[in-house]
């Protein structure tokens, strides 16, 4: 396979950059969404159309989240291909030519592979965006693809190192860009949100409440079972404490059974999938992030920080880049349920400490402002159009896993 660098553009600097976003899927069956869904629906509508013409192609089938994008004038193209179907390679090459795409922005394992192969076929620069850590396969293809990748965007420093060491992306083409959020949405919930949400779940106004946000799954293990076990000790120390589980997923019945077996049916409440996350965050006192997998950077944790809620979690993956001990929350050793329970009791039982960490969290979260994120992406696209690839500078990353 040729390793020729992506071509450069001439005579088109005054026209919007036509970027084709390619995602494996837009969410899960039943309308369930994930962090990637939130990212796409938040970022794409915010590009300046005079600078970026963003198109979106989804390799899998239709998802209800498309309605959010269509409301802002972006209509995703769903290829409706099965998970292992190789035909998206030809589909994407055809789209790139038909839409005169300037570069592709790839999100997801299949998109990373087939998108870059299609980009090679059409001599179009390819940008991979790493939101989570995985080992690329097959290695024989990813090595030359890595050398020819125009840019690798990583959502954490840890993941930037992974892009270099596991994907073979040249160091100068790997850049860390934190995800962005609409800070105003999370810092200004609707009127009386705290009282209204608590009333809906039968939670008293003074009850200490911790929430966990995200899909309720075992693989990857988001730590719901660890948190429920920790709540047994929390409730023993703080009898009125409540855990609010926000999200849906295959492991939900297992978690409900576990809570019942521990006698926590009245202390662990299941909210299901919700759209009103800012209001829910206003109703709780802190957020738990007990994942035991090496996640890159948790979007739900960023949401909590934006809302001024301290976070308690395990010291894994990119979480230490968000949760600074004694500043924006508390981290404990991976998988240590008693330590997790102790940290929850400490924060739930200390209004002054929790308030101080919450204020610090809100200040820290300002760096995740969505406008700055979109501006950084636009600058990166313009550099790729001008040079064929980015040439980032920065400290050499340590070895990835």
C-alpha positions as CSV (number, residue, x, y, z in Angstrom):
1,X,0.0,0.0,0.0
2,X,1.3,3.4,-0.9
3,X,2.2,5.8,2.0
4,X,2.1,9.0,-0.1
5,X,1.1,11.9,2.0
6,X,-2.4,13.4,1.5
7,X,-2.6,15.9,-1.3
8,X,-2.6,19.7,-0.7
9,X,-5.3,22.0,-1.9
10,X,-4.7,24.9,-4.2
11,X,-7.0,27.8,-5.1
12,X,-9.7,27.0,-2.6
13,X,-8.7,28.9,0.5
14,X,-11.7,31.3,0.3
15,X,-14.3,28.5,0.2
16,X,-15.7,26.6,3.1
17,X,-13.9,23.4,3.9
18,X,-16.1,20.5,3.1
19,X,-15.7,17.9,5.9
20,X,-17.3,14.5,5.8
21,X,-17.9,13.2,9.4
22,X,-18.1,9.4,9.4
23,X,-19.4,7.6,12.5
24,X,-20.0,3.9,13.1
25,X,-23.4,4.6,14.5
26,X,-25.4,7.4,16.1
27,X,-26.6,5.4,19.1
28,X,-28.0,2.1,20.2
29,X,-31.4,0.3,19.6
30,X,-34.4,1.8,21.4
31,X,-33.1,5.3,21.0
32,X,-30.3,4.9,23.5
33,X,-27.6,7.5,23.0
34,X,-23.9,7.6,24.0
35,X,-21.1,10.1,24.4
36,X,-20.5,10.1,20.6
37,X,-24.1,11.0,20.0
38,X,-23.8,14.0,22.3
39,X,-20.6,15.0,20.6
40,X,-22.0,15.0,17.1
41,X,-25.3,16.7,18.0
42,X,-23.4,19.4,20.0
43,X,-20.6,20.2,17.6
44,X,-21.9,19.9,14.0
45,X,-24.6,22.7,14.3
46,X,-22.0,25.1,15.7
47,X,-19.6,25.3,12.8
48,X,-19.4,28.7,11.0
49,X,-20.9,27.7,7.5
50,X,-18.6,30.3,5.8
51,X,-15.6,28.3,7.1
52,X,-16.8,24.7,7.4
53,X,-19.4,22.7,5.4
54,X,-19.9,19.7,7.6
55,X,-21.6,16.6,6.2
56,X,-22.4,13.4,8.3
57,X,-22.5,9.8,7.2
58,X,-23.4,7.0,9.6
59,X,-22.3,3.4,8.6
60,X,-25.2,1.7,10.5
61,X,-28.9,2.2,10.4
62,X,-31.2,5.1,11.3
63,X,-31.4,6.4,14.9
64,X,-33.9,8.9,16.4
65,X,-31.0,11.2,17.4
66,X,-31.0,12.3,13.8
67,X,-34.0,14.5,14.5
68,X,-31.8,16.8,16.7
69,X,-29.4,17.3,13.8
70,X,-32.1,17.7,11.2
71,X,-33.6,20.5,13.4
72,X,-30.3,22.4,12.9
73,X,-30.2,21.7,9.1
74,X,-27.9,18.7,9.1
75,X,-29.4,15.5,7.6
76,X,-27.3,12.5,8.3
77,X,-26.9,9.9,5.6
78,X,-27.4,6.4,7.0
79,X,-25.7,3.7,4.9
80,X,-27.6,1.0,6.9
81,X,-24.8,-1.5,6.6
82,X,-24.3,-4.4,9.1
83,X,-21.4,-4.3,11.6
84,X,-19.0,-6.5,9.6
85,X,-20.2,-5.5,6.1
86,X,-17.2,-4.2,4.1
87,X,-19.3,-2.3,1.6
88,X,-19.0,1.1,3.3
89,X,-15.4,1.3,1.9
90,X,-16.9,1.7,-1.6
91,X,-19.8,3.7,-0.3
92,X,-17.5,6.3,1.3
93,X,-15.2,6.5,-1.7
94,X,-18.2,7.2,-3.8
95,X,-19.5,9.9,-1.4
96,X,-16.1,11.6,-1.2
97,X,-16.0,12.0,-5.0
98,X,-19.7,12.9,-5.4
99,X,-19.7,15.5,-2.7
100,X,-16.2,16.9,-3.5
101,X,-15.1,16.3,0.1
102,X,-11.9,18.0,1.2
103,X,-11.2,15.8,4.2
104,X,-12.8,13.1,6.3
105,X,-13.2,13.2,10.1
106,X,-13.6,9.7,11.4
107,X,-15.2,8.5,14.7
108,X,-15.3,4.8,15.6
109,X,-13.4,1.6,15.0
110,X,-14.9,0.7,11.7
111,X,-14.9,4.4,10.5
112,X,-11.2,4.6,11.4
113,X,-10.3,1.7,9.2
114,X,-12.6,1.9,6.2
115,X,-12.7,5.7,6.3
116,X,-8.9,5.9,5.9
117,X,-8.9,3.2,3.2
118,X,-11.5,5.2,1.3
119,X,-9.5,8.4,1.8
120,X,-6.4,6.7,0.4
121,X,-8.4,5.5,-2.6
122,X,-9.5,9.1,-3.3
123,X,-6.3,10.8,-2.2
124,X,-8.3,12.7,0.5
125,X,-6.8,13.7,3.9
126,X,-8.1,11.7,6.8
127,X,-8.5,12.7,10.4
128,X,-9.1,10.1,13.1
129,X,-10.8,11.1,16.3
130,X,-10.1,8.9,19.3
131,X,-12.8,9.1,22.0
132,X,-11.8,5.8,23.6
133,X,-8.9,3.4,23.8
134,X,-8.8,0.2,21.7
135,X,-6.2,-1.9,19.9
136,X,-6.5,-1.3,16.1
137,X,-6.9,-4.4,13.9
138,X,-5.5,-5.6,11.6
139,X,-2.1,-4.4,12.4
140,X,-0.8,-4.9,8.9
141,X,-3.2,-2.2,7.6
142,X,-3.1,0.2,10.5
143,X,0.7,0.7,10.4
144,X,0.8,2.3,6.9
145,X,-2.5,4.0,7.6
146,X,-1.1,5.6,10.7
147,X,1.8,7.0,8.8
148,X,-0.5,8.5,6.2
149,X,-3.1,9.9,8.7
150,X,-3.3,13.7,8.3
151,X,-4.2,14.2,12.0
152,X,-5.2,12.3,15.1
153,X,-7.4,14.1,17.6
154,X,-7.3,12.6,21.1
155,X,-9.7,13.6,23.9
156,X,-7.0,13.2,26.5
157,X,-3.2,13.2,26.9
158,X,-3.3,9.4,27.6
159,X,-5.2,8.8,24.4
160,X,-2.8,11.0,22.4
161,X,0.1,8.7,23.5
162,X,-2.1,5.8,22.5
163,X,-2.6,7.3,19.0
164,X,1.1,7.5,18.5
165,X,2.2,4.2,20.0
166,X,-0.8,1.9,19.0
167,X,-1.9,3.6,15.7
168,X,1.5,4.6,14.4
169,X,0.5,8.2,13.9
170,X,3.5,10.5,13.7
171,X,3.9,12.4,16.9
172,X,3.7,15.8,15.3
173,X,0.3,14.9,13.8
174,X,-1.3,13.8,17.1
175,X,-3.0,16.5,19.1
176,X,-5.1,16.5,22.3
177,X,-8.3,18.5,22.1
178,X,-10.7,18.1,25.0
179,X,-14.4,17.7,24.2
180,X,-16.5,20.8,24.4
181,X,-19.9,21.4,26.0
182,X,-22.5,24.2,26.1
183,X,-21.5,25.5,29.6
184,X,-24.5,27.7,29.9
185,X,-26.8,24.7,29.5
186,X,-25.3,22.9,32.5
187,X,-24.7,25.9,34.7
188,X,-28.2,27.3,34.3
189,X,-30.8,24.6,34.8
190,X,-34.5,25.3,34.5
191,X,-36.3,27.2,37.3
192,X,-36.9,25.1,40.5
193,X,-35.2,22.1,38.9
194,X,-33.8,20.8,42.2
195,X,-37.1,20.8,44.0
196,X,-39.1,19.5,41.0
197,X,-36.7,16.6,40.2
198,X,-36.5,15.6,43.9
199,X,-40.2,15.8,44.2
200,X,-40.7,13.5,41.2
201,X,-38.6,10.8,42.7
202,X,-39.8,11.3,46.3
203,X,-36.5,12.5,47.5
204,X,-36.5,14.9,50.5
205,X,-35.0,18.4,50.1
206,X,-32.2,17.7,52.5
207,X,-31.4,14.1,51.5
208,X,-27.7,13.6,50.4
209,X,-27.9,12.4,46.8
210,X,-25.2,11.0,44.5
211,X,-25.8,10.3,40.8
212,X,-24.2,8.1,38.2
213,X,-24.8,9.0,34.5
214,X,-24.4,6.8,31.5
215,X,-25.2,3.5,30.0
216,X,-25.8,0.7,32.4
217,X,-23.6,-2.0,30.9
218,X,-21.0,-4.6,32.1
219,X,-18.8,-4.5,29.0
220,X,-17.2,-2.1,29.2
221,X,-17.8,-2.1,32.9
222,X,-19.0,1.4,34.0
223,X,-18.8,0.3,37.6
224,X,-22.5,0.5,38.5
225,X,-22.3,-2.7,40.5
226,X,-19.3,-1.4,42.5
227,X,-21.2,1.8,43.3
228,X,-24.3,-0.1,44.4
229,X,-22.2,-2.2,46.7
230,X,-20.5,1.0,48.1
231,X,-23.9,2.4,48.8
232,X,-24.5,-0.3,51.4
233,X,-21.8,1.4,53.5
234,X,-22.9,4.9,52.6
235,X,-26.5,4.3,53.7
236,X,-25.2,2.8,57.0
237,X,-23.3,6.0,57.7
238,X,-25.9,8.3,56.2
239,X,-29.3,6.6,56.4
240,X,-31.0,9.1,54.2
241,X,-28.5,8.9,51.3
242,X,-29.8,8.2,47.8
243,X,-28.1,6.9,44.6
244,X,-29.8,8.1,41.4
245,X,-28.9,5.8,38.5
246,X,-29.5,7.8,35.2
247,X,-29.3,5.8,32.0
248,X,-30.4,2.6,30.4
249,X,-28.7,-0.6,29.2
250,X,-28.4,-4.3,29.2
251,X,-27.2,-4.5,32.8
252,X,-30.1,-2.6,34.3
253,X,-32.0,-5.7,35.5
254,X,-28.8,-7.0,37.1
255,X,-28.3,-3.8,39.0
256,X,-31.9,-3.6,40.2
257,X,-31.6,-7.2,41.5
258,X,-28.3,-6.3,43.3
259,X,-29.8,-3.3,44.9
260,X,-32.8,-5.3,46.1
261,X,-30.6,-8.1,47.5
262,X,-28.6,-5.6,49.5
263,X,-31.8,-4.1,50.9
264,X,-31.3,-0.9,49.0
265,X,-34.5,-0.7,47.0
266,X,-35.5,2.6,48.6
267,X,-32.0,4.0,48.5
268,X,-31.0,3.2,44.9
269,X,-33.5,4.8,42.4
270,X,-33.4,4.2,38.7
271,X,-34.3,7.2,36.5
272,X,-33.8,5.5,33.1
273,X,-32.7,7.4,30.0
274,X,-33.2,11.1,30.4
275,X,-32.7,14.2,28.3
276,X,-32.9,16.7,31.1
277,X,-29.4,16.1,32.4
278,X,-28.7,19.7,33.6
279,X,-31.8,19.6,35.7
280,X,-30.9,16.2,37.2
281,X,-27.4,17.5,38.0
282,X,-29.0,20.4,39.8
283,X,-31.0,18.0,41.9
284,X,-28.0,15.9,43.2
285,X,-25.1,16.8,45.4
286,X,-22.3,15.0,43.6
287,X,-21.6,12.5,40.8
288,X,-19.9,9.1,40.9
289,X,-17.6,7.8,38.1
290,X,-16.8,4.3,39.2
291,X,-15.8,2.9,35.8
292,X,-13.1,0.2,36.1
293,X,-12.1,0.4,32.4
294,X,-9.4,2.6,31.1
295,X,-11.7,5.2,29.6
296,X,-10.2,8.2,27.7
297,X,-12.3,11.1,29.0
298,X,-15.8,10.8,30.4
299,X,-18.3,13.3,28.9
300,X,-20.7,12.7,31.9
301,X,-17.9,13.8,34.3
302,X,-17.3,17.0,32.2
303,X,-21.1,17.6,32.4
304,X,-21.0,17.2,36.2
305,X,-18.0,19.6,36.5
306,X,-19.8,22.2,34.4
307,X,-22.8,22.0,36.7
308,X,-20.5,22.6,39.7
309,X,-20.8,19.0,41.0
310,X,-17.7,17.4,42.5
311,X,-16.9,13.9,41.2
312,X,-15.9,10.7,43.1
313,X,-14.4,7.9,41.1
314,X,-11.7,5.3,40.5
315,X,-8.2,6.4,39.4
316,X,-8.3,5.0,35.9
317,X,-7.7,6.2,32.3
318,X,-8.1,9.9,31.6
319,X,-10.2,10.6,34.7
320,X,-7.2,12.1,36.6
321,X,-7.1,14.8,33.9
322,X,-10.6,15.9,35.1
323,X,-10.8,15.0,38.8
324,X,-8.0,16.5,40.8
325,X,-8.0,15.2,44.4
326,X,-9.1,17.9,46.8
327,X,-9.9,20.3,44.0
328,X,-12.6,19.0,41.7
329,X,-13.4,15.7,43.5
330,X,-11.8,12.6,45.0
331,X,-10.2,9.7,43.3
332,X,-9.6,6.3,45.0
333,X,-7.7,3.2,43.8
334,X,-9.3,1.2,41.0
335,X,-11.9,-1.3,42.2
336,X,-11.5,-0.3,45.9
337,X,-15.2,-0.4,46.9
338,X,-14.6,0.5,50.6
339,X,-12.5,3.5,49.6
340,X,-15.2,4.6,47.2
341,X,-17.8,4.4,50.0
342,X,-15.6,6.4,52.3
343,X,-15.0,9.1,49.8
344,X,-18.8,9.3,49.1
345,X,-19.6,9.5,52.8
346,X,-16.9,12.2,53.3
347,X,-18.3,14.5,50.6
348,X,-22.0,13.8,51.2
349,X,-21.5,14.5,54.9
350,X,-19.5,17.7,54.5
351,X,-21.5,20.6,53.0
352,X,-18.6,23.0,53.2
353,X,-16.1,20.7,51.5
354,X,-18.6,19.7,48.8
355,X,-19.4,23.3,48.1
356,X,-15.7,24.3,47.8
357,X,-15.0,21.4,45.4
358,X,-18.1,22.3,43.4
359,X,-17.0,25.9,42.9
360,X,-13.5,24.7,41.9
361,X,-15.1,22.2,39.5
362,X,-17.2,24.9,37.8
363,X,-14.1,27.1,37.3
364,X,-12.0,24.2,36.0
365,X,-14.8,23.3,33.5
366,X,-14.5,26.6,31.7
367,X,-11.8,25.1,29.5
368,X,-14.4,22.8,27.9
369,X,-16.4,25.7,26.4
370,X,-17.9,24.4,23.1
371,X,-17.1,27.6,21.1
372,X,-13.4,27.2,21.8
373,X,-13.6,23.5,20.9
374,X,-15.2,24.2,17.5
375,X,-12.8,27.0,16.8
376,X,-9.8,24.7,17.5
377,X,-11.3,22.1,15.1
378,X,-11.8,24.7,12.4
379,X,-8.2,25.8,12.8
380,X,-7.0,22.2,12.5
381,X,-9.1,21.7,9.3
382,X,-7.5,24.8,7.8
383,X,-4.0,23.6,8.6
384,X,-4.8,20.3,7.0
385,X,-6.1,22.1,3.9
386,X,-3.0,24.2,3.7
387,X,-0.3,21.7,4.5
388,X,-2.0,18.3,3.9
389,X,-1.4,17.4,7.6
390,X,-1.1,19.1,10.9
391,X,2.3,19.7,12.5
392,X,1.6,19.9,16.2
393,X,4.2,20.6,18.8
394,X,4.3,19.7,22.5
395,X,6.0,17.4,25.0
396,X,6.7,13.8,23.8
397,X,4.0,11.5,25.3
398,X,4.9,8.6,27.5
399,X,4.4,5.1,26.2
400,X,0.8,4.0,25.8
401,X,-0.7,0.7,26.7
